[in-house]
Amino acid sequence: MLLTIRCRLRDEAKYLENPDPRPFIALFWHNRILAALMAFKRYYPARNGILVLTSASRDGAFLAEVARHFKIGAVRGSSSRRGVAAFLDLTNKVEQGFDIAITPDGPRGPRYHLHPGGILLAQRSQLPLMLLVAEFSACWRLKSWDGFIIPKPFSEVIVTSLPLEEIAPVNDENGFEKERQRIENLLRSRTVMQ
């Protein structure tokens, strides 16, 4: 079914024509993971590889298997299960040159709420965030907490990579929350709520 879907990339980050040599941390909403995986498979440049953070649950195992079919590896863990170990794994992987993909409202929501893990990883590693948004010409939406989106056969998916975002080095909770809110607002403001 996914083979019939047309996937286009709008590269507002200008990443494909002028890639940053550093690894990046991609953030996209949990319900749009299929669109992001399709875009990575089709457009991802030849680099060290990309790893997606999936939860340590059974659902996370399923998503890790789906990612594997797109030639994308997985790091298992979330804020609720294996969180510290997953953060250390991600830190090691970016030091090895891997790009990282995170659904910041996963694994359980609330939908379109950006949890702080991706921001913290970007701040600690001093790596840029690549925010991805996706639109669907026709889709099904599951009755799950995130309203998981499945593109319909022969439809079009447009994934937009927003300009890279650097996270300011802040040392206090208030400054960190302002950065978290800024990134959440950017991602939400460009998300078409289908």
TIKOL-300591 format. One record per residue (C-alpha): residue number from 1; residue in three letters; x negated, y negated, z negated. Coordinates in Angstrom, 2 decimals. Layout:
BEGIN
[NUM; "ALA"; [X; Y; Z]]
...
***
This chain:
BEGIN
[1; "MET"; [0.00; 0.00; 0.00]]
[2; "LEU"; [-2.75; -2.51; -0.94]]
[3; "LEU"; [-4.36; -1.96; 2.48]]
[4; "THR"; [-1.39; -3.73; 4.10]]
[5; "ILE"; [-1.85; -6.89; 2.04]]
[6; "ARG"; [-3.62; -9.89; 3.53]]
[7; "CYS"; [-5.96; -11.48; 1.00]]
[8; "ARG"; [-7.37; -14.98; 1.59]]
[9; "LEU"; [-9.81; -16.95; -0.53]]
[10; "ARG"; [-9.76; -20.72; -0.92]]
[11; "ASP"; [-13.26; -21.42; -2.15]]
[12; "GLU"; [-12.87; -24.81; -3.84]]
[13; "ALA"; [-15.92; -23.88; -5.92]]
[14; "LYS"; [-17.93; -23.81; -2.62]]
[15; "TYR"; [-19.51; -20.72; -4.13]]
[16; "LEU"; [-19.74; -18.66; -0.95]]
[17; "GLU"; [-21.53; -21.38; 0.99]]
[18; "ASN"; [-23.76; -22.51; -1.89]]
[19; "PRO"; [-23.90; -19.82; -4.60]]
[20; "ASP"; [-25.23; -20.73; -8.03]]
[21; "PRO"; [-28.17; -18.39; -8.76]]
[22; "ARG"; [-26.94; -17.89; -12.32]]
[23; "PRO"; [-24.31; -15.27; -13.18]]
[24; "PHE"; [-20.78; -16.63; -13.63]]
[25; "ILE"; [-17.88; -15.78; -15.91]]
[26; "ALA"; [-14.60; -15.54; -13.97]]
[27; "LEU"; [-11.36; -16.24; -15.82]]
[28; "PHE"; [-7.92; -15.38; -14.42]]
[29; "TRP"; [-4.57; -14.55; -15.98]]
[30; "HIS"; [-3.88; -10.92; -16.89]]
[31; "ASN"; [-0.84; -10.65; -14.63]]
[32; "ARG"; [-2.95; -11.56; -11.59]]
[33; "ILE"; [-5.70; -8.96; -12.02]]
[34; "LEU"; [-4.79; -7.10; -8.80]]
[35; "ALA"; [-5.19; -10.30; -6.77]]
[36; "ALA"; [-8.57; -11.04; -8.37]]
[37; "LEU"; [-9.81; -7.49; -7.75]]
[38; "MET"; [-8.74; -7.69; -4.09]]
[39; "ALA"; [-10.57; -11.02; -3.69]]
[40; "PHE"; [-13.72; -9.67; -5.38]]
[41; "LYS"; [-13.73; -6.59; -3.14]]
[42; "ARG"; [-13.34; -8.64; 0.03]]
[43; "TYR"; [-15.37; -11.79; -0.71]]
[44; "TYR"; [-17.78; -11.07; -3.56]]
[45; "PRO"; [-21.33; -11.81; -2.35]]
[46; "ALA"; [-24.10; -9.24; -2.63]]
[47; "ARG"; [-25.37; -9.85; -6.17]]
[48; "ASN"; [-26.17; -7.69; -9.18]]
[49; "GLY"; [-22.54; -6.68; -9.61]]
[50; "ILE"; [-19.41; -7.74; -11.44]]
[51; "LEU"; [-17.93; -6.21; -14.58]]
[52; "VAL"; [-14.39; -6.72; -15.84]]
[53; "LEU"; [-13.54; -6.76; -19.55]]
[54; "THR"; [-10.72; -4.30; -20.28]]
[55; "SER"; [-9.22; -3.38; -23.62]]
[56; "ALA"; [-10.23; -0.28; -25.53]]
[57; "SER"; [-6.62; 0.98; -25.27]]
[58; "ARG"; [-5.05; 3.49; -22.86]]
[59; "ASP"; [-3.84; 0.58; -20.70]]
[60; "GLY"; [-7.42; -0.70; -20.62]]
[61; "ALA"; [-8.62; 2.72; -19.46]]
[62; "PHE"; [-6.09; 2.57; -16.61]]
[63; "LEU"; [-7.26; -0.93; -15.60]]
[64; "ALA"; [-10.90; 0.18; -15.77]]
[65; "GLU"; [-10.04; 3.03; -13.39]]
[66; "VAL"; [-8.24; 0.62; -11.04]]
[67; "ALA"; [-11.28; -1.68; -11.10]]
[68; "ARG"; [-13.54; 1.28; -10.29]]
[69; "HIS"; [-11.56; 1.83; -7.07]]
[70; "PHE"; [-12.47; -1.75; -6.14]]
[71; "LYS"; [-16.17; -0.97; -6.84]]
[72; "ILE"; [-16.08; -3.07; -10.03]]
[73; "GLY"; [-17.40; -1.80; -13.35]]
[74; "ALA"; [-15.83; -2.30; -16.76]]
[75; "VAL"; [-16.83; -3.24; -20.28]]
[76; "ARG"; [-14.34; -1.88; -22.80]]
[77; "GLY"; [-13.15; -3.91; -25.79]]
[78; "SER"; [-10.87; -6.75; -26.85]]
[79; "SER"; [-10.26; -9.15; -29.71]]
[80; "SER"; [-8.25; -6.51; -31.54]]
[81; "ARG"; [-10.37; -3.40; -30.84]]
[82; "ARG"; [-14.15; -3.17; -30.43]]
[83; "GLY"; [-14.34; -6.95; -30.03]]
[84; "VAL"; [-17.78; -7.61; -31.52]]
[85; "ALA"; [-19.34; -4.67; -29.66]]
[86; "ALA"; [-17.72; -5.79; -26.38]]
[87; "PHE"; [-19.03; -9.34; -26.87]]
[88; "LEU"; [-22.55; -8.00; -27.43]]
[89; "ASP"; [-22.18; -5.75; -24.35]]
[90; "LEU"; [-21.08; -8.75; -22.26]]
[91; "THR"; [-23.95; -10.87; -23.57]]
[92; "ASN"; [-26.43; -8.14; -22.60]]
[93; "LYS"; [-24.84; -7.72; -19.17]]
[94; "VAL"; [-25.06; -11.43; -18.29]]
[95; "GLU"; [-28.72; -11.40; -19.39]]
[96; "GLN"; [-29.20; -8.55; -16.90]]
[97; "GLY"; [-27.65; -10.74; -14.17]]
[98; "PHE"; [-24.14; -9.28; -13.96]]
[99; "ASP"; [-21.17; -11.54; -13.28]]
[100; "ILE"; [-18.30; -11.06; -15.74]]
[101; "ALA"; [-14.51; -11.15; -15.17]]
[102; "ILE"; [-12.16; -11.76; -18.11]]
[103; "THR"; [-8.40; -12.07; -18.42]]
[104; "PRO"; [-8.32; -14.59; -21.27]]
[105; "ASP"; [-4.68; -14.00; -22.20]]
[106; "GLY"; [-5.15; -10.23; -22.44]]
[107; "PRO"; [-4.75; -7.64; -23.63]]
[108; "ARG"; [-1.48; -8.58; -25.37]]
[109; "GLY"; [-0.85; -12.26; -24.81]]
[110; "PRO"; [0.82; -14.52; -25.26]]
[111; "ARG"; [1.07; -15.01; -21.51]]
[112; "TYR"; [-1.01; -17.93; -20.20]]
[113; "HIS"; [-2.68; -18.56; -23.57]]
[114; "LEU"; [-6.45; -18.71; -23.26]]
[115; "HIS"; [-8.11; -16.79; -26.09]]
[116; "PRO"; [-11.58; -18.11; -27.00]]
[117; "GLY"; [-13.80; -15.13; -25.98]]
[118; "GLY"; [-14.60; -16.29; -22.44]]
[119; "ILE"; [-15.32; -19.83; -23.62]]
[120; "LEU"; [-17.58; -18.53; -26.39]]
[121; "LEU"; [-19.46; -16.29; -23.93]]
[122; "ALA"; [-19.95; -19.20; -21.49]]
[123; "GLN"; [-21.13; -21.48; -24.30]]
[124; "ARG"; [-23.54; -18.97; -25.84]]
[125; "SER"; [-25.00; -17.84; -22.51]]
[126; "GLN"; [-24.93; -21.35; -20.98]]
[127; "LEU"; [-23.25; -19.95; -17.86]]
[128; "PRO"; [-20.53; -21.55; -15.74]]
[129; "LEU"; [-16.88; -20.52; -15.70]]
[130; "MET"; [-15.22; -19.74; -12.39]]
[131; "LEU"; [-11.46; -20.17; -12.77]]
[132; "LEU"; [-9.36; -18.13; -10.33]]
[133; "VAL"; [-5.69; -18.65; -9.55]]
[134; "ALA"; [-3.53; -16.54; -7.25]]
[135; "GLU"; [-0.36; -17.06; -5.25]]
[136; "PHE"; [1.78; -14.36; -3.66]]
[137; "SER"; [4.04; -14.65; -0.62]]
[138; "ALA"; [6.14; -11.74; -1.93]]
[139; "CYS"; [5.74; -9.69; -5.08]]
[140; "TRP"; [7.29; -7.58; -7.77]]
[141; "ARG"; [7.00; -8.65; -11.40]]
[142; "LEU"; [6.99; -5.95; -14.06]]
[143; "LYS"; [8.95; -6.33; -17.29]]
[144; "SER"; [5.78; -6.34; -19.38]]
[145; "TRP"; [4.50; -8.99; -21.81]]
[146; "ASP"; [2.52; -10.63; -18.99]]
[147; "GLY"; [5.02; -10.19; -16.15]]
[148; "PHE"; [2.37; -8.18; -14.26]]
[149; "ILE"; [2.45; -9.06; -10.56]]
[150; "ILE"; [2.25; -6.47; -7.78]]
[151; "PRO"; [2.10; -7.85; -4.24]]
[152; "LYS"; [4.60; -6.33; -1.84]]
[153; "PRO"; [3.42; -4.45; 1.25]]
[154; "PHE"; [2.53; -6.68; 4.22]]
[155; "SER"; [2.54; -9.78; 2.01]]
[156; "GLU"; [-0.19; -12.37; 1.62]]
[157; "VAL"; [-2.21; -13.11; -1.51]]
[158; "ILE"; [-4.14; -16.36; -1.74]]
[159; "VAL"; [-6.82; -16.55; -4.42]]
[160; "THR"; [-8.35; -19.95; -5.15]]
[161; "SER"; [-11.69; -20.34; -6.90]]
[162; "LEU"; [-11.69; -23.68; -8.69]]
[163; "PRO"; [-14.92; -25.70; -9.03]]
[164; "LEU"; [-17.31; -24.20; -11.58]]
[165; "GLU"; [-16.85; -25.48; -15.13]]
[166; "GLU"; [-19.67; -25.90; -17.63]]
[167; "ILE"; [-18.80; -25.64; -21.32]]
[168; "ALA"; [-20.16; -28.46; -23.44]]
[169; "PRO"; [-22.34; -27.30; -26.35]]
[170; "VAL"; [-20.23; -28.04; -29.42]]
[171; "ASN"; [-21.02; -27.13; -33.00]]
[172; "ASP"; [-17.68; -27.66; -34.72]]
[173; "GLU"; [-14.25; -26.01; -34.52]]
[174; "ASN"; [-12.51; -29.17; -33.32]]
[175; "GLY"; [-14.93; -29.67; -30.41]]
[176; "PHE"; [-14.69; -25.99; -29.46]]
[177; "GLU"; [-10.89; -26.13; -29.51]]
[178; "LYS"; [-10.94; -29.19; -27.22]]
[179; "GLU"; [-13.05; -27.24; -24.70]]
[180; "ARG"; [-10.78; -24.19; -25.00]]
[181; "GLN"; [-7.70; -26.36; -24.45]]
[182; "ARG"; [-9.33; -28.17; -21.52]]
[183; "ILE"; [-10.03; -24.89; -19.71]]
[184; "GLU"; [-6.58; -23.51; -20.53]]
[185; "ASN"; [-4.97; -26.67; -19.14]]
[186; "LEU"; [-7.04; -26.45; -15.93]]
[187; "LEU"; [-6.05; -22.83; -15.37]]
[188; "ARG"; [-2.39; -23.38; -16.22]]
[189; "SER"; [-2.08; -26.55; -14.14]]
[190; "ARG"; [-3.10; -24.67; -10.98]]
[191; "THR"; [-1.07; -21.53; -11.68]]
[192; "VAL"; [2.09; -21.12; -9.63]]
[193; "MET"; [4.57; -19.64; -12.10]]
[194; "GLN"; [6.28; -17.12; -9.83]]
***
